[in-house]
Amino acid sequence: MPEGQSYVTLDDADRDCIRRKARQLVRRSCFRVWEPEDLEQALALCLLQRLRAFDPAKGPRGPFVVLVLTRCAANLVRDQQVRQRRHRRTRSLQAPVATGDGMPVLLSEVVGQRELDSRRGHWPRSPEK
């Protein structure tokens, strides 16, 4: 091992916290398809990366581990929800859509300037007439 570096390891209490947090996450709808072991691995990696910042002079290890795992779990939830939200809203402009008369047309022909402005977050100052 190079000088000045030390290995960070997880003890049994850390593994128990990781296991509990992974079980909590699996119950959430955005993680139903995930295996608990996958979540445990993601949380363990996150904890290992942050354990180097732990200073025993500032406090005990247990609360530090719980705080790190809580924040990592919140980040995982946020990232998973963003992935799901993006997937729901994505649609090809080449997809056929039905019009009022029942004839299919491309979505790109139906989308107007109002929808484009809405997507970009631009709103007209006065309503269109």
C-alpha positions in Angstrom: 0.0 0.0 0.0 1.4 3.5 -0.9 2.5 5.7 2.0 -0.1 8.0 3.5 -3.0 5.9 2.3 -5.2 3.6 4.4 -8.0 1.2 3.6 -11.4 2.0 4.8 -13.5 -1.0 5.7 -17.1 -1.6 6.8 -17.9 -3.2 10.1 -20.9 -5.3 11.0 -22.9 -2.2 12.3 -22.2 -0.5 9.0 -23.5 -3.5 7.0 -26.6 -3.7 9.2 -27.4 0.0 8.5 -26.8 -0.5 4.8 -29.1 -3.6 4.8 -31.9 -1.7 6.6 -31.7 1.3 4.3 -31.8 -0.9 1.2 -34.9 -2.7 2.6 -36.5 0.7 3.1 -35.8 1.8 -0.4 -37.0 -1.4 -2.0 -40.5 -0.7 -0.6 -40.6 2.6 -2.6 -42.4 2.4 -5.9 -39.4 3.7 -7.9 -37.3 0.8 -6.7 -39.7 -2.1 -7.0 -37.7 -3.6 -9.9 -34.4 -3.3 -8.1 -32.9 -6.2 -6.2 -32.1 -5.4 -2.5 -28.5 -6.5 -3.1 -28.1 -3.9 -5.9 -29.2 -1.2 -3.5 -26.9 -2.5 -0.8 -24.0 -2.3 -3.2 -24.8 1.2 -4.3 -25.2 2.4 -0.7 -22.0 0.6 0.4 -20.0 2.2 -2.4 -21.4 5.6 -1.4 -20.5 5.0 2.2 -17.0 3.8 1.5 -16.3 6.9 -0.6 -17.4 9.2 2.3 -15.8 7.3 5.2 -12.5 8.9 4.5 -14.0 12.2 5.6 -15.0 10.7 9.0 -13.1 12.3 11.9 -13.5 10.4 15.2 -12.6 13.5 17.1 -15.8 15.2 16.0 -18.1 12.4 17.0 -19.0 8.7 16.9 -19.0 6.7 13.7 -22.6 5.4 14.0 -24.5 8.8 13.5 -22.0 9.7 10.7 -22.8 6.4 8.9 -26.6 6.9 9.3 -26.4 10.5 8.0 -24.3 9.5 5.0 -26.6 6.6 4.1 -29.7 8.8 4.5 -28.3 11.3 2.1 -27.1 8.7 -0.4 -30.6 7.1 -0.3 -32.2 10.5 -0.9 -29.9 11.0 -3.9 -30.7 7.5 -5.3 -34.5 8.2 -4.9 -34.1 11.6 -6.6 -32.1 10.2 -9.5 -34.5 7.2 -10.0 -37.5 9.5 -10.0 -35.9 11.8 -12.6 -35.1 8.8 -14.8 -38.8 7.6 -14.6 -40.1 11.1 -15.2 -38.0 11.6 -18.3 -39.0 8.2 -19.7 -42.7 9.0 -19.3 -42.5 12.3 -21.1 -40.3 11.3 -24.0 -42.0 10.7 -27.2 -40.8 10.7 -30.8 -41.9 13.5 -33.1 -42.2 10.8 -35.8 -44.8 8.9 -33.8 -48.3 8.8 -35.5 -51.1 10.4 -33.5 -54.9 10.3 -34.3 -56.6 13.6 -35.2 -60.2 14.5 -34.7 -61.2 13.0 -38.1 -59.4 9.7 -37.2 -56.6 10.2 -39.7 -53.1 9.5 -38.3 -50.6 12.3 -38.7 -47.0 12.7 -37.4 -46.7 14.3 -33.9 -44.3 16.9 -35.4 -47.2 18.2 -37.6 -49.5 18.7 -34.6 -47.1 20.3 -32.2 -47.3 24.1 -32.4 -45.4 27.1 -31.2 -47.4 27.2 -27.9 -46.2 23.7 -26.9 -42.6 24.5 -28.0 -42.6 27.6 -25.8 -44.1 25.7 -22.9 -41.4 23.0 -23.2 -38.7 25.7 -23.1 -40.4 27.5 -20.2 -41.3 30.6 -22.3 -44.7 32.1 -21.6 -46.2 34.9 -23.7 -46.9 38.2 -21.9 -50.5 38.3 -23.2 -52.8 35.5 -24.2 -52.9 34.5 -27.9 -55.9 35.6 -29.8 
